[in-house]
Amino acid sequence: MDLRQLRISRRTIAVCVAVAGTVSLAIGAHAALNKRTLDVAKGTVGAVTSEQIGSIPAGTSRLALIIGNGHYPDAAAPLAQPINDARTLSSALRREGFDVDVVEDATKDDMFRAVERMKAKIRPDTVVMLFFGGYGVQVGRESYMIPVDATIWKEADVKRTGVSVESVLDAMKERGAKAKLVVLDASRRNPYERRFRAFSHGLAPISPPENTIVLSSATPGKVADDGKAPNSVLVSELLNNLNAQAGAETAFNKTRVAISRASEGEQVPSVSSSLLEDIKLGG
């Protein structure tokens, strides 16, 4: 072999080895840098996720179940206001941050399913509102919300086909809701009353469990006629006070006073409260 060729070959090998070493060092440095960057990224993502999780409340802080029933087969004519009220109130509560479930012309099954959905969302920090617009009937000193598919010929049928307001309040209490707000626009003339032996005008008094407030469109045993406006006077006045971002007890009492004054005492809503603090309705 030519000596000059040998020297060139050795030089070539040396250069190749040096290049290979440099490339290896570069790859190693790049891998180390990537690993460090990945570790930092992981740490950053972990910190953000932890912070985000910490800022998410344990449960939905505000829930509302809104039921508006208008089309009853036994009524002389459909009720226009309950469904309008349900839609108007739902929009207002959503703007205030409530998670709202709206049911219109609810059957008994619809109402029970809606209550179950509500129960599943309640946590100890949850404020829950129930609104019912439609026909309400008292039987045995208990108030029942009447679904649109109710078949009622006697008082016992109300218990069988209606949904007790007290039973819904009990469900809220069992789930540990922070506060329970109930609005009942259901003190209408009972379309089944002629079939009953006992007097059942209006709703029965509702004794609120702890940290509960109940607003009804009329005092127990009294009825209120629907006006010609798209919305009931109860919901209209409540929304006026809701827009003012008043607390629930303040808003409910102002609504009661405003309706009583406007009707010159012909319609006096009922407010029953056991709230331990005035729960804010506005954002």
C-alpha positions in Angstrom: 0.0 0.0 0.0 1.2 3.5 -0.8 2.4 5.4 2.3 0.7 8.6 1.2 -2.6 6.7 0.8 -2.2 5.3 4.3 -1.6 8.7 5.8 -4.8 10.0 4.1 -6.8 7.1 5.3 -5.6 7.6 8.9 -6.4 11.3 8.6 -9.8 10.5 7.2 -10.6 8.1 10.0 -9.5 10.7 12.6 -11.7 13.3 11.1 -14.6 10.9 11.0 -14.1 10.0 14.6 -13.9 13.7 15.6 -17.0 14.5 13.7 -18.8 11.5 15.2 -17.8 12.6 18.6 -19.0 16.1 18.1 -22.4 14.9 16.7 -22.7 12.5 19.7 -22.1 15.4 22.1 -24.5 17.6 20.3 -27.2 14.9 20.3 -26.7 14.3 24.0 -26.8 18.0 24.8 -30.0 18.4 22.7 -31.6 15.4 24.5 -30.7 16.7 27.9 -32.1 20.1 26.9 -35.3 18.6 25.6 -35.6 16.5 28.8 -35.1 19.6 31.0 -37.6 21.5 28.9 -40.1 18.6 29.1 -39.7 18.4 32.9 -40.2 22.1 33.2 -43.3 21.9 31.0 -44.6 19.0 33.0 -44.1 21.0 36.2 -45.8 24.0 34.7 -48.8 22.0 33.5 -49.1 20.3 36.8 -49.1 23.6 38.7 -51.8 25.1 36.4 -53.9 22.0 36.6 -53.7 22.0 40.4 -54.5 25.7 40.6 -57.4 25.2 38.2 -58.8 22.3 40.2 -58.5 24.3 43.4 -60.6 27.1 41.8 -63.4 24.7 40.8 -66.1 24.5 43.5 -67.1 21.1 44.8 -70.5 21.4 43.3 -72.6 23.8 41.3 -73.1 26.8 43.5 -76.6 27.8 42.2 -79.3 25.5 40.9 -82.8 26.2 39.7 -85.6 23.8 38.8 -88.2 25.8 36.9 -91.6 24.1 36.1 -94.3 25.9 34.1 -97.6 23.9 33.5 -100.3 25.5 31.3 -102.2 22.8 29.5 -104.5 20.9 31.8 -107.2 18.7 30.3 -109.7 19.4 33.2 -109.2 23.2 33.1 -111.6 25.5 31.2 -108.8 27.0 29.2 -105.0 26.8 29.1 -102.9 28.8 31.5 -100.7 31.2 29.5 -98.7 32.8 32.3 -97.0 29.7 33.9 -95.0 28.9 30.7 -94.2 32.5 30.0 -93.1 32.9 33.6 -90.9 29.8 33.4 -89.1 31.1 30.3 -88.7 34.6 31.6 -87.5 33.6 35.1 -85.1 31.0 33.6 -83.4 33.6 31.4 -83.0 36.0 34.3 -81.6 33.3 36.6 -79.1 32.1 34.0 -77.8 35.7 33.7 -77.2 35.6 37.5 -75.2 32.4 37.2 -77.8 29.7 38.0 -77.7 26.3 36.4 -81.3 26.2 35.3 -83.4 23.1 34.3 -86.7 24.2 32.7 -89.6 21.8 32.2 -92.8 22.9 30.4 -96.2 21.2 30.6 -94.6 18.5 32.8 -96.2 15.1 33.4 -95.7 13.4 36.7 -92.8 11.4 35.3 -91.3 14.6 33.9 -91.5 16.2 37.3 -90.0 13.3 39.1 -87.1 13.0 36.6 -86.5 16.7 37.0 -86.3 16.5 40.8 -83.9 13.5 40.4 -81.7 15.6 38.1 -81.7 18.4 40.6 -80.9 16.1 43.5 -77.9 14.7 41.6 -76.3 18.2 41.4 -76.8 19.3 44.9 -73.7 19.7 47.1 -73.3 21.1 50.6 -72.4 24.6 49.1 -75.4 24.7 46.7 -78.2 27.2 46.8 -81.3 25.6 45.2 -84.4 27.4 43.8 -87.7 25.7 42.9 -90.3 27.5 40.9 -93.6 26.1 40.0 -96.3 27.8 38.0 -99.6 26.0 37.4 -102.3 24.5 39.5 -101.6 23.7 43.2 -103.9 21.8 45.4 -103.9 21.3 49.2 -104.9 18.0 50.7 -104.4 17.0 54.3 -102.7 20.3 55.0 -100.0 19.5 52.4 -99.5 21.4 49.1 -99.2 19.5 45.8 -98.0 20.6 42.4 -100.3 19.2 39.8 -98.8 17.7 36.6 -100.6 18.1 33.3 -101.4 14.4 33.0 -103.1 14.2 36.4 -106.4 12.4 36.6 -108.2 13.7 39.7 -111.7 12.8 40.8 -111.2 12.8 44.6 -108.8 14.1 47.2 -106.8 10.8 47.3 -106.0 11.3 43.6 -104.1 14.4 44.4 -101.7 12.5 46.6 -101.4 9.8 44.0 -100.8 12.0 40.9 -99.5 15.2 42.4 -95.9 16.1 43.6 -95.7 17.4 47.1 -93.8 20.6 47.7 -92.8 19.3 51.0 -91.3 16.2 49.5 -89.1 18.3 47.2 -87.9 20.4 50.1 -87.1 17.1 52.0 -85.0 16.0 49.0 -83.1 19.2 49.1 -82.5 18.9 52.8 -81.4 15.3 52.6 -78.8 16.3 49.9 -77.5 19.0 52.3 -78.2 22.1 50.2 -76.8 25.3 51.7 -80.1 27.1 51.2 -83.5 26.3 49.7 -85.6 28.9 47.8 -89.2 28.1 46.7 -91.5 30.3 44.5 -95.0 29.0 44.0 -97.3 30.7 41.6 -100.0 28.0 42.0 -102.7 29.5 44.2 -105.3 29.4 41.5 -108.9 28.3 41.7 -108.9 24.5 41.9 -110.5 23.0 38.7 -111.2 19.8 40.6 -112.8 21.4 43.6 -116.4 20.4 42.8 -115.4 16.8 42.9 -114.0 17.0 46.4 -116.0 16.6 49.6 -113.6 18.7 51.7 -112.7 22.4 51.2 -109.3 22.8 49.5 -109.1 26.4 48.3 -105.5 27.6 47.6 -102.4 26.1 49.2 -101.7 24.8 52.7 -99.3 26.6 55.0 -95.7 25.4 54.3 -93.5 25.1 57.3 -90.0 25.7 55.9 -87.1 23.4 57.0 -83.9 25.1 58.2 -82.4 27.6 55.9 -85.4 27.8 53.6 -87.6 30.6 52.2 -90.9 30.1 50.5 -92.8 32.7 48.4 -96.3 31.9 47.4 -98.7 34.0 45.2 -101.3 34.2 48.0 -101.7 33.5 51.7 -102.7 29.9 52.6 -106.2 29.0 51.7 -106.6 32.0 49.3 -106.5 32.1 45.5 -105.3 34.7 43.1 -106.7 35.3 39.6 -104.5 35.5 36.6 -104.2 39.0 35.0 -104.1 39.7 31.3 -100.3 40.4 31.2 -98.0 37.9 29.6 -96.3 37.2 33.0 -97.9 36.8 36.4 -97.7 39.7 38.8 -95.7 37.5 41.2 -92.9 36.8 38.7 -92.9 40.3 37.3 -92.4 41.9 40.8 -89.9 39.2 41.7 -87.8 40.0 38.6 -87.9 43.7 39.5 -86.3 42.9 42.8 -84.0 40.3 41.3 -82.6 42.9 38.9 -81.8 45.0 41.9 -79.5 42.2 43.2 -81.3 42.0 46.5 -80.9 39.1 48.8 -83.6 36.4 48.6 -85.4 37.4 51.8 -85.3 41.1 50.9 -86.5 40.4 47.3 -89.3 38.1 48.4 -90.6 40.5 51.1 -90.4 43.5 48.7 -92.4 41.4 46.2 -95.0 40.6 48.8 -95.4 44.3 49.8 -95.5 45.6 46.2 -98.2 43.1 45.1 -100.3 43.8 48.2 -100.1 47.5 47.7 -100.8 47.4 44.0 -103.9 45.1 44.5 -105.1 47.2 47.5 -104.9 44.1 49.7 -106.9 41.9 47.3 -103.8 39.7 46.7 -101.3 39.3 49.5 -98.4 36.8 48.8 -97.1 34.7 51.6 -93.5 34.6 52.7 -92.2 31.9 55.1 -88.6 32.0 56.0 -86.1 30.1 58.2 -83.0 31.5 56.4 -80.0 31.9 58.6 -78.5 34.5 56.2 -79.9 36.6 53.3 -78.8 34.6 50.2 -77.8 36.8 47.3 -79.7 36.2 44.1 -77.7 38.5 41.9 -74.2 38.1 40.6 
